[in-house]
Amino acid sequence: MEKIEELIKLAQSGDEMAMQEIISEYKYIVSSVARGYFIIGGEKEDLIQEGMAGLFKAIITFDTSKDVSFKTYATRLIERDIISAIRKSHTSNNEVLSEAIYVETDDFSSEDNPELDIISEESYKELYDIILKSLSDFEGTVVTYYLKGYSYVDIAKKLGETPKSIDNALTRIKKKLQFLKERL
C-alpha cells in the first residue's frame, strides 16, 4: 500500500497528524486550481479557502479501493468546490453573470514566484478596465454594485431607478461581455 493511502486511512479514522500531513503535502494543488479562477470583486483567498474545503472532502471521502489516484480525485473535488463557490456568489441575487471565468495559466506556483501574484493582480485590474470600457457609465455603475453583492432592489434605490431597469442593464451587460469568454 502506498504512503498516501496509509495516510488517508489514518486521517479517515481520525488521526489529526495524518490529516495535517496530507493537507500540507497537497495544498499546492489548491493554489494551482484557484489560480485559474477568479470572482470579479472577490479575493483569491476566498477561492483558496473553498479549495481547501474540497481537499478536506477529498481526504474524508477518498476510496482507496478504487482505481484512481488521490491527486486526480482531490483536484476534481477542489475544482468543483471553487466553481460552486463562484456560482453561489453570483446567484445570491439573480442568475445574471453567474458563470465562472477560467483563465489559462502556466503551472508555476505563486508561492515560489511572488512576481506571479503581482502579474495576476495587474491582469485582474486590466480585465476590470476592459469590462468597464465595454459598458456605458450606467452599466458600469450597475455591475460594480452588483459584484459587490447588492440586490437589484438595493441598486435601484441607490441609482433612483426601477428594479426592472437594473435587470435590463444586467442582461445587456451579460450580452456585451460574451466576448470575454472567447478572449480568455
SULLINQUI-V787648 format. One record per helix or strand of 3 or more residues. SS is the DSSP state (hx for helix, st for strand). FROM is the first residue (numbers start at 1). LEN is the number of residues. If there is no record, write none. Layout:
ss = {SS:SS}
from = {FROM:FROM}
len = {LEN:LEN}
//
This chain:
ss = {hx:hx:hx:hx:hx:hx:hx:hx:hx}
from = {3:16:44:70:114:137:152:163:178}
len = {10:20:18:22:21:11:8:14:6}
//
